[in-house]
Amino acid sequence: MKFKKALILLLAGLPLVLVAQEIPQDVQQEILTNNPSLDQNGDGKLSIREYKKDSKSVSKAEEVTSEKNATQEIGFRGQKYTPAPGVTKKTEIYKNTAEKDLEITLHFPAAWTAEDKRPVMVFFFGGGWKKGTTKQFLIQADYFASRGIVTARPNYRLKPDGVTPDKCVEDARSAIRWLRANAARLGIDPDKVISAGGSAGGHLAYCTSIKHGADDPNDDKTISCIPQAMVLFNPGLFYSDSEGVMASVGGGTLSAERLQLISPLDHADKDTPPALILFGTKDKLKRGADEYLRLAKKVGIRAEMFTAEGENHGFFNTEPWLSKTTAKVDKFLVSLGYLDEMK
């Protein structure tokens, strides 16, 4: 910033011919914008005399600004946010696999206790089943924890681990089961689970709702992995016989039977949980969501779509859509009774 550059010049002890005669006009304006009290004669300009006379105020202003910025953190794709007061985090291992141990990061509301029975919202990151980071939904997880929900961000195996998308689905279903199995100590209500995710993570979130889906043989099948609601950010929704699916999902290595187990549109029925789907209108994957809305209407289940005009895939990751989509999800959860309405 020019403001900081000006301070460096003025405090560096450079020859007076360089800095003492006049502060550049654009730098004056930036300094005065941050510290209007320095303009002691009210002429809209900042002289060297005025600056030196109140340099302690500048230092104090810088200190306050630094403290404010220090409270901010960086989320996915460089988005800045201020962590919600009182929200705490911890990371545990929810599953052991031959490839690696899978971690899940939990966010607990400020007034949380282990005796609570709060809704829990699980966020699965995207990345085409081959890459991605649990940091993707860090900001949303923090926000909804501040609203009173326990939130979770699980890791799952990816293509570089030597697995195909059906194994990603297995991990997602395992994560839901783990949360329910540990509900008593995590202060969550096993009957108020919201499965959420973006892109491939949205696909995983939907696949947790499939009655007879891709399950890890080691999972306790007596514990349900089916959520009570879904929030799907530009998810991959397809039929097992959709054009190109066999090649794009698993690179053609999945059997027709395994592919059918993880094809969302093959499984929409009257028991599918209510869903909010969010898409940019320019996203090519939106046609899958359009088909899902048609199916939902046919079988009589709740499904609604939020669209961002002119936006592409992944629009929700950055502002202004990060805030807009979060607000829409908030209203959806209020409508389900999982959140109190904002006052």
Secondary structure, 3 states (H helix, E strand, C coil): CHHHHHHHHHHCCCCHHHHCCCCCHHHHHHHHHHCHHHCCCCCCCCCHHHHHHCHHHHHHHHHHHHHHHHCCEECHHHCEECCCCCCEEEEEEEEECCCCEEEEEEEECCCCCCCCCEEEEEEECCCCCCCCCHHHHHHHHHHHHHCCCEEEEECCCCHHHCCCHHHHHHHHHHHHHHHHHCHHHHCEEEEEEEEEEECHHHHHHHHCCCCCCCCCCCCCCCCCCCCCEEEEECCCCCCCCCCCHHHHCCCCCCCHHHHHHCCHHHCCCCCCCCEEEEEECCCCCHHHHHHHHHHHHHHCCCEEEEEECCCCCCHHHCCCHHHHHHHHHHHHHHHCCCCCCCC
